[in-house]
Amino acid sequence: MADDELTPQQIIDQIPAAFQADKAQGLAATFQFDITGSQGGQWFAEIKDATCEVTAGTSPTANITITMADQNFVKLITGRLDGPMAFMTGKLKLKGDMALALRLSGLFKLPG
């Protein structure tokens, strides 16, 4: 499947399998994903005890909220959009613990 055909839902569905527990030792955090656009949605990933569970909806206890448009989210995950550049240009909005945002990419091995 080409990157252009991936949807945010398909990427979110891959998160549990892509989770690298060895990189999350001692981490307890909830990442909220607010993806806008026609293929958007809201999901949160809870990481604790070296496990990762993804749920549709919003978490009242999210440590960080990541907000992006659906197309930019797919580009970011597939390596066609640089995270820091997306943040600086307003394509990626973060609210909460910025240190967790920096750890996020190392916690998952997603296709891209």
DSSP file (Angstrom, degrees, kcal/mol; ACC not computed):
  #  RESIDUE AA STRUCTURE BP1 BP2  ACC     N-H-->O    O-->H-N    N-H-->O    O-->H-N    TCO  KAPPA ALPHA  PHI   PSI    X-CA   Y-CA   Z-CA
    1    1 A M              0   0    0      0, 0.0     5,-0.1     0, 0.0     2,-0.0   0.000 360.0 360.0 360.0 129.1    0.0    0.0    0.0
    2    2 A A    >>  -     0   0    0      1,-0.1     3,-1.6     3,-0.0     4,-0.7  -0.341 360.0-113.5 -70.3 153.2    1.4    3.4   -1.0
    3    3 A D  G >4 S+     0   0    0      1,-0.3     3,-1.2     2,-0.2    -1,-0.1   0.865 116.5  60.6 -54.0 -38.6    1.9    6.0    1.7
    4    4 A D  G 34 S+     0   0    0      1,-0.3    -1,-0.3    71,-0.0    70,-0.0   0.740 101.8  53.7 -64.4 -21.5   -0.8    8.2    0.1
    5    5 A E  G <4 S+     0   0    0     -3,-1.6    -1,-0.3     2,-0.1    -2,-0.2   0.637  85.8 102.9 -88.8 -14.1   -3.3    5.4    0.6
    6    6 A L    <<  -     0   0    0     -3,-1.2    68,-0.1    -4,-0.7     3,-0.0  -0.395  57.6-156.1 -67.4 144.2   -2.6    5.1    4.4
    7    7 A T     >  -     0   0    0      1,-0.1     4,-2.0    -2,-0.1     3,-0.2  -0.826  29.9-111.2-114.6 159.8   -5.2    6.7    6.7
    8    8 A P  H  > S+     0   0    0      0, 0.0     4,-2.9     0, 0.0     5,-0.2   0.894 119.5  56.3 -54.8 -39.3   -4.7    7.9   10.2
    9    9 A Q  H  > S+     0   0    0     30,-0.4     4,-2.5     1,-0.2     5,-0.1   0.910 105.8  49.9 -60.0 -42.3   -6.9    5.0   11.4
   10   10 A Q  H  > S+     0   0    0      2,-0.2     4,-0.9     1,-0.2    -1,-0.2   0.887 112.4  47.6 -64.6 -38.3   -4.6    2.5    9.7
   11   11 A I  H >X S+     0   0    0     -4,-2.0     3,-0.9     2,-0.2     4,-0.7   0.942 111.9  49.2 -66.4 -47.2   -1.5    4.0   11.3
   12   12 A I  H >< S+     0   0    0     -4,-2.9     3,-1.2     1,-0.3    -2,-0.2   0.896 106.3  57.5 -58.4 -41.0   -3.2    4.1   14.7
   13   13 A D  H 3< S+     0   0    0     -4,-2.5     4,-0.4     1,-0.3    -1,-0.3   0.776 105.1  52.2 -61.4 -26.1   -4.2    0.4   14.3
   14   14 A Q  H <X S+     0   0    0     -3,-0.9     4,-2.0    -4,-0.9    -1,-0.3   0.606  85.2  89.4 -85.3 -12.7   -0.5   -0.4   13.8
   15   15 A I  H <X S+     0   0    0     -3,-1.2     4,-1.1    -4,-0.7     3,-0.2   0.910  83.7  50.2 -57.3 -49.9    0.7    1.3   17.0
   16   16 A P  H >4 S+     0   0    0      0, 0.0     3,-0.6     0, 0.0    -1,-0.2   0.915 115.1  44.0 -58.1 -41.2    0.3   -1.6   19.5
   17   17 A A  H 34 S+     0   0    0     -4,-0.4    -2,-0.2     1,-0.2    -3,-0.1   0.797 114.3  50.7 -70.8 -27.7    2.3   -4.0   17.1
   18   18 A A  H 3< S+     0   0    0     -4,-2.0    91,-2.3    -3,-0.2    -1,-0.2   0.541  83.4 118.8 -86.7  -7.2    4.9   -1.3   16.5
   19   19 A F  B <<  -A  108   0A   0     -4,-1.1     2,-0.8    -3,-0.6    89,-0.2  -0.376  54.8-151.0 -65.1 132.7    5.4   -0.6   20.2
   20   20 A Q    >   -     0   0    0     87,-3.0     3,-1.8     1,-0.2     4,-0.4  -0.828  10.8-172.7-108.1  92.3    9.0   -1.3   21.4
   21   21 A A  G >  S+     0   0    0     -2,-0.8     3,-1.7     1,-0.3    -1,-0.2   0.815  79.8  64.5 -57.1 -34.9    8.5   -2.2   25.0
   22   22 A D  G >  S+     0   0    0      1,-0.3     3,-0.5     2,-0.2    -1,-0.3   0.766 101.6  51.0 -63.2 -23.4   12.3   -2.3   25.7
   23   23 A K  G <  S+     0   0    0     -3,-1.8    -1,-0.3     1,-0.2    -2,-0.2   0.506 106.7  56.1 -88.3  -4.7   12.4    1.5   24.9
   24   24 A A  G X   +     0   0    0     -3,-1.7     3,-2.4    -4,-0.4    26,-0.5   0.183  68.2 145.9-114.5  15.9    9.6    2.2   27.4
   25   25 A Q  T <  S+     0   0    0     -3,-0.5     3,-0.1     1,-0.3    -3,-0.0  -0.334  79.5   5.4 -57.3 128.2   10.9    0.7   30.6
   26   26 A G  T 3  S+     0   0    0      1,-0.2     2,-0.5    -2,-0.0    -1,-0.3   0.439  99.7 130.2  79.6  -0.5    9.8    2.9   33.5
   27   27 A L    <   +     0   0    0     -3,-2.4    23,-0.5     2,-0.0     2,-0.4  -0.742  29.4 175.5 -92.3 130.8    7.6    5.1   31.3
   28   28 A A        +     0   0    0     -2,-0.5     2,-0.3    20,-0.2    20,-0.2  -0.935  28.0 132.5-130.3 109.1    4.0    5.7   32.3
   29   29 A A  E     -B   47   0B   0     18,-2.3    18,-3.2    -2,-0.4     2,-0.5  -0.994  45.4-138.6-156.3 154.1    2.3    8.2   29.9
   30   30 A T  E     -B   46   0B   0     -2,-0.3    33,-2.3    31,-0.3    34,-1.5  -0.984  15.4-160.0-120.6 124.5   -0.8    8.8   27.9
   31   31 A F  E     -Bc  45  64B   0     14,-2.7    14,-2.7    -2,-0.5     2,-0.5  -0.907   6.8-155.9-103.9 121.8   -0.4   10.3   24.4
   32   32 A Q  E     -Bc  44  65B   0     32,-3.0    34,-3.2    -2,-0.6     2,-0.6  -0.858   3.3-160.2 -98.6 129.9   -3.6   11.9   22.9
   33   33 A F  E     -Bc  43  66B   0     10,-3.5    10,-2.1    -2,-0.5     2,-0.7  -0.950   8.8-177.1-111.4 115.5   -3.9   12.1   19.1
   34   34 A D  E     -Bc  42  67B   0     32,-3.1    34,-1.7    -2,-0.6     2,-0.6  -0.911  10.6-176.1-111.0 101.5   -6.3   14.7   17.8
   35   35 A I  E     -Bc  41  68B   0      6,-2.9     6,-1.7    -2,-0.7    34,-0.2  -0.883   6.7-159.2-107.0 121.8   -6.3   14.3   14.0
   36   36 A T  E     + c   0  69B   0     32,-2.7    34,-2.3    -2,-0.6     3,-0.2  -0.442  43.7  60.2 -94.2 168.4   -8.4   16.8   12.0
   37   37 A G  S >  S-     0   0    0     32,-0.2     3,-1.7     1,-0.2    -2,-0.1  -0.377 100.3 -53.0 104.6 176.7   -9.7   16.5    8.5
   38   38 A S  T 3  S+     0   0    0      1,-0.3    -1,-0.2    -2,-0.1    -2,-0.0   0.759 139.1  38.1 -64.7 -26.1  -12.0   14.1    6.7
   39   39 A Q  T 3  S+     0   0    0     -3,-0.2   -30,-0.4     2,-0.1    -1,-0.3   0.172  98.4 114.0-108.1  17.0  -10.0   11.0    7.8
   40   40 A G    <   +     0   0    0     -3,-1.7     2,-0.3   -32,-0.1    -4,-0.2  -0.013  31.3 151.4 -78.9-174.7   -9.3   12.3   11.2
   41   41 A G  E     -B   35   0B   0     -6,-1.7    -6,-2.9     2,-0.1     2,-0.4  -0.960  41.6 -91.0 171.0-177.1  -10.3   11.2   14.6
   42   42 A Q  E     +B   34   0B   0     -2,-0.3    15,-3.3    -8,-0.2     2,-0.3  -0.990  43.6 157.1-126.6 131.8   -9.3   11.1   18.3
   43   43 A W  E     -BD  33  56B   0    -10,-2.1   -10,-3.5    -2,-0.4     2,-0.4  -0.960  21.6-152.6-143.4 157.8   -7.3    8.3   19.8
   44   44 A F  E     -BD  32  55B   0     11,-2.6    11,-2.6    -2,-0.3     2,-0.5  -1.000   5.1-150.3-137.4 145.6   -5.1    7.9   22.9
   45   45 A A  E     -BD  31  54B   0    -14,-2.7   -14,-2.7    -2,-0.4     2,-0.6  -0.953  10.6-158.4-112.9 121.6   -2.2    5.5   23.6
   46   46 A E  E     -BD  30  53B   0      7,-2.9     7,-2.2    -2,-0.5     2,-0.5  -0.890   7.9-169.8-102.1 123.4   -1.6    4.5   27.2
   47   47 A I  E     +BD  29  52B   0    -18,-3.2   -18,-2.3    -2,-0.6     2,-0.3  -0.958  23.8 135.8-115.4 121.6    1.9    3.3   28.0
   48   48 A K  E >   + D   0  51B   0      3,-1.6     3,-1.4    -2,-0.5   -20,-0.2  -0.958  64.0  13.2-161.0 149.3    2.6    1.7   31.3
   49   49 A D  T 3  S-     0   0    0     -2,-0.3   -24,-0.1   -22,-0.3     3,-0.1   0.862 129.1 -61.4  51.2  39.8    4.4   -1.3   32.6
   50   50 A A  T 3  S+     0   0    0    -23,-0.5     2,-0.3   -26,-0.5    -1,-0.3   0.784 114.2 113.3  59.0  31.3    6.1   -1.7   29.2
   51   51 A T  E <   -D   48   0B   0     -3,-1.4    -3,-1.6   -27,-0.1     2,-0.4  -0.900  52.1-152.3-125.1 159.9    2.7   -2.2   27.5
   52   52 A C  E     -D   47   0B   0     -2,-0.3     2,-0.4    -5,-0.2    -5,-0.2  -0.987  11.4-179.4-136.4 125.2    0.8    0.0   25.0
   53   53 A E  E     -D   46   0B   0     -7,-2.2    -7,-2.9    -2,-0.4     2,-0.4  -0.990  11.6-156.0-125.0 130.9   -3.0    0.1   24.6
   54   54 A V  E     -D   45   0B   0     -2,-0.4     2,-0.4    -9,-0.2    -9,-0.2  -0.899  13.7-179.2-110.0 133.9   -4.7    2.3   22.0
   55   55 A T  E     -D   44   0B   0    -11,-2.6   -11,-2.6    -2,-0.4     2,-0.2  -0.979  28.3-117.2-132.4 141.9   -8.3    3.5   22.5
   56   56 A A  E    S+D   43   0B   0     -2,-0.4   -13,-0.3   -13,-0.2     2,-0.3  -0.537  79.3  33.1 -73.8 144.4  -10.6    5.6   20.4
   57   57 A G  S    S-     0   0    0    -15,-3.3     2,-0.3    -2,-0.2   -24,-0.2  -0.756  96.3 -46.6 113.9-158.7  -11.7    8.8   22.0
   58   58 A T        -     0   0    0     -2,-0.3   -14,-0.1   -26,-0.1   -26,-0.0  -0.881  39.2-139.0-119.5 149.6  -10.1   11.3   24.4
   59   59 A S    >   -     0   0    0     -2,-0.3     3,-1.0   -16,-0.2   -27,-0.0  -0.911   2.9-154.1-106.8 129.1   -8.3   10.7   27.6
   60   60 A P  T 3  S+     0   0    0      0, 0.0    -1,-0.1     0, 0.0    -2,-0.0   0.628  98.0  48.9 -72.9 -11.0   -8.9   13.0   30.6
   61   61 A T  T 3  S+     0   0    0      3,-0.0   -31,-0.3   -32,-0.0     2,-0.0   0.077  75.7 150.0-116.6  23.9   -5.4   12.1   31.9
   62   62 A A    <   -     0   0    0     -3,-1.0   -31,-0.2     1,-0.2     3,-0.1  -0.325  34.9-158.5 -60.5 135.1   -3.3   12.7   28.7
   63   63 A N  S    S+     0   0    0    -33,-2.3    34,-2.3     1,-0.3     2,-0.3   0.758  80.6  13.3 -81.9 -28.3    0.2   13.8   29.4
   64   64 A I  E     -cE  31  96B   0    -34,-1.5   -32,-3.0    32,-0.3     2,-0.5  -0.991  66.0-150.9-149.2 141.3    0.6   15.3   25.9
   65   65 A T  E     -cE  32  95B   0     30,-2.7    30,-1.8    -2,-0.3     2,-0.6  -0.963   9.1-161.2-115.1 128.2   -1.9   16.1   23.1
   66   66 A I  E     -cE  33  94B   0    -34,-3.2   -32,-3.1    -2,-0.5     2,-0.5  -0.941   9.0-171.2-110.3 119.7   -0.7   16.0   19.5
   67   67 A T  E     +cE  34  93B   0     26,-2.8    26,-2.6    -2,-0.6     2,-0.3  -0.956  18.8 143.4-118.4 127.1   -2.9   17.8   17.1
   68   68 A M  E     -cE  35  92B   0    -34,-1.7   -32,-2.7    -2,-0.5     2,-0.2  -0.979  50.3 -97.5-152.4 159.2   -2.4   17.6   13.3
   69   69 A A  E  >  -c   36   0B   0     22,-0.5     4,-2.4    -2,-0.3   -32,-0.2  -0.528  43.2-112.0 -73.9 150.9   -4.3   17.5   10.0
   70   70 A D  H  > S+     0   0    0    -34,-2.3     4,-2.0     1,-0.2     5,-0.2   0.893 115.0  47.3 -54.7 -47.5   -4.9   14.0    8.7
   71   71 A Q  H  > S+     0   0    0      1,-0.2     4,-2.1     2,-0.2    -1,-0.2   0.891 113.0  48.8 -65.2 -38.8   -2.6   14.3    5.6
   72   72 A N  H  > S+     0   0    0      2,-0.2     4,-2.7     1,-0.2    -1,-0.2   0.866 108.1  55.1 -68.5 -35.4    0.2   15.8    7.7
   73   73 A F  H  X S+     0   0    0     -4,-2.4     4,-2.5     2,-0.2     5,-0.2   0.933 109.4  46.6 -61.4 -46.5   -0.1   13.0   10.3
   74   74 A V  H  X S+     0   0    0     -4,-2.0     4,-2.1     1,-0.2     6,-0.2   0.921 113.5  49.1 -62.0 -43.7    0.4   10.4    7.5
   75   75 A K  H  <>S+     0   0    0     -4,-2.1     5,-2.6     2,-0.2     6,-1.1   0.901 111.5  49.7 -63.1 -40.9    3.4   12.3    6.1
   76   76 A L  H ><5S+     0   0    0     -4,-2.7     3,-1.2     4,-0.2     5,-0.2   0.942 113.1  45.0 -62.8 -48.2    5.0   12.7    9.5
   77   77 A I  H 3<5S+     0   0    0     -4,-2.5    -1,-0.2     1,-0.3    -2,-0.2   0.843 113.7  49.6 -67.5 -34.1    4.6    9.0   10.3
   78   78 A T  T 3<5S-     0   0    0     -4,-2.1    -1,-0.3    -5,-0.2    -2,-0.2   0.351 118.0-109.4 -90.4   7.3    5.9    7.9    6.9
   79   79 A G  T < 5S+     0   0    0     -3,-1.2    -3,-0.2    -4,-0.3    -4,-0.1   0.603  90.1 111.7  83.3  10.9    8.9   10.1    7.1
   80   80 A R  S   <S+     0   0    0     -5,-2.6     2,-0.4    -6,-0.2    -4,-0.2   0.422  74.8  51.5 -97.2   1.3    7.8   12.7    4.5
   81   81 A L  S    S-     0   0    0     -6,-1.1     2,-0.4    -5,-0.2    -2,-0.2  -0.983  83.8-129.6-138.6 125.5    7.4   15.5    7.0
   82   82 A D     >  -     0   0    0     -2,-0.4     4,-2.8     1,-0.1     5,-0.2  -0.591  14.5-140.4 -76.2 128.2   10.0   16.4    9.5
   83   83 A G  H  > S+     0   0    0     -2,-0.4     4,-2.4     1,-0.2     5,-0.2   0.935  99.1  44.0 -56.1 -56.0    8.7   16.6   13.1
   84   84 A P  H  > S+     0   0    0      0, 0.0     4,-2.5     0, 0.0    -1,-0.2   0.888 115.8  49.0 -59.9 -37.7   10.5   19.7   14.3
   85   85 A M  H  > S+     0   0    0      2,-0.2     4,-1.9     1,-0.2     6,-0.3   0.907 110.0  51.5 -67.3 -40.8    9.8   21.5   11.0
   86   86 A A  H  <>S+     0   0    0     -4,-2.8     5,-1.9     1,-0.2     6,-1.6   0.897 111.7  47.8 -61.3 -40.0    6.1   20.6   11.2
   87   87 A F  H ><5S+     0   0    0     -4,-2.4     3,-1.2     4,-0.2    -2,-0.2   0.934 111.6  48.9 -65.4 -46.6    6.1   22.0   14.8
   88   88 A M  H 3<5S+     0   0    0     -4,-2.5    -1,-0.2     1,-0.3    -2,-0.2   0.796 113.2  47.4 -66.7 -28.2    7.8   25.2   13.8
   89   89 A T  T 3<5S-     0   0    0     -4,-1.9    -1,-0.3    -5,-0.2    -2,-0.2   0.373 116.4-111.0 -95.8   5.1    5.5   25.8   10.9
   90   90 A G  T < 5S+     0   0    0     -3,-1.2    -3,-0.2    -4,-0.3    -4,-0.1   0.531  88.7 114.6  82.7   5.6    2.3   25.1   12.9
   91   91 A K  S   <S+     0   0    0     -5,-1.9   -22,-0.5    -6,-0.3     2,-0.4   0.704  79.3  44.8 -79.2 -19.1    1.4   21.9   11.1
   92   92 A L  E    S-E   68   0B   0     -6,-1.6     2,-0.4   -24,-0.1    -2,-0.3  -0.992  73.0-168.0-126.9 123.2    2.0   20.0   14.4
   93   93 A K  E     -E   67   0B   0    -26,-2.6   -26,-2.8    -2,-0.4     2,-0.4  -0.942   2.9-167.7-116.0 134.8    0.7   21.3   17.7
   94   94 A L  E     -E   66   0B   0     -2,-0.4     2,-0.4   -28,-0.2   -28,-0.2  -0.953   7.4-177.6-122.3 138.9    1.7   20.0   21.0
   95   95 A K  E     +E   65   0B   0    -30,-1.8   -30,-2.7    -2,-0.4     2,-0.4  -0.968  56.1  11.8-136.6 120.1    0.1   20.6   24.4
   96   96 A G  E    S+E   64   0B   0     -2,-0.4     2,-0.9   -32,-0.2   -32,-0.3  -0.941 109.9  17.4 123.4-144.1    1.6   19.1   27.6
   97   97 A D    >>  -     0   0    0    -34,-2.3     4,-1.0    -2,-0.4     3,-1.0  -0.555  54.7-169.4 -76.8 100.8    4.9   17.4   28.4
   98   98 A M  H 3> S+     0   0    0     -2,-0.9     4,-1.5     1,-0.3     3,-0.2   0.810  82.7  65.6 -62.6 -30.3    7.3   18.3   25.5
   99   99 A A  H 3> S+     0   0    0      1,-0.2     4,-1.1     2,-0.2    -1,-0.3   0.858  98.6  54.4 -61.2 -33.5    9.9   15.8   26.6
  100  100 A L  H <> S+     0   0    0     -3,-1.0     4,-1.5     1,-0.2    -1,-0.2   0.871 101.8  57.5 -67.6 -35.8    7.4   13.0   25.8
  101  101 A A  H  X S+     0   0    0     -4,-1.0     4,-0.6     1,-0.2     3,-0.2   0.895 105.1  51.5 -60.4 -38.9    7.0   14.3   22.3
  102  102 A L  H  < S+     0   0    0     -4,-1.5     4,-0.3     1,-0.2    -1,-0.2   0.807 111.8  47.0 -68.5 -29.0   10.7   13.9   21.8
  103  103 A R  H >X S+     0   0    0     -4,-1.1     3,-0.8    -3,-0.2     4,-0.7   0.709  91.4  84.8 -82.0 -21.0   10.5   10.3   23.0
  104  104 A L  H >X S+     0   0    0     -4,-1.5     3,-1.4     1,-0.3     4,-0.6   0.876  85.2  50.8 -55.0 -48.8    7.5    9.3   20.9
  105  105 A S  H >< S+     0   0    0     -4,-0.6     3,-0.6     1,-0.3    -1,-0.3   0.820 108.3  54.2 -64.2 -29.2    9.3    8.4   17.7
  106  106 A G  H <4 S+     0   0    0     -3,-0.8    -1,-0.3    -4,-0.3    -2,-0.2   0.625  99.2  63.2 -77.9 -11.9   11.7    6.1   19.5
  107  107 A L  H << S+     0   0    0     -3,-1.4   -87,-3.0    -4,-0.7     2,-0.4   0.633 104.2  46.3 -86.5 -14.2    8.9    4.1   21.2
  108  108 A F  B <<  -A   19   0A   0     -3,-0.6     2,-0.7    -4,-0.6   -89,-0.2  -0.969  59.3-153.4-133.7 143.8    7.4    2.8   17.9
  109  109 A K        +     0   0    0    -91,-2.3    -3,-0.1    -2,-0.4     3,-0.1  -0.808  34.6 169.1-113.9  87.3    8.8    1.2   14.8
  110  110 A L        -     0   0    0     -2,-0.7   -99,-0.0    -5,-0.2    -2,-0.0  -0.622  41.0 -92.8 -96.4 157.1    6.1    2.1   12.2
  111  111 A P              0   0    0      0, 0.0    -1,-0.1     0, 0.0   -32,-0.1  -0.322 360.0 360.0 -64.3 149.7    6.5    1.7    8.5
  112  112 A G              0   0    0    -34,-0.1  -109,-0.0   -33,-0.1    -2,-0.0   0.383 360.0 360.0 164.1 360.0    7.8    4.7    6.6
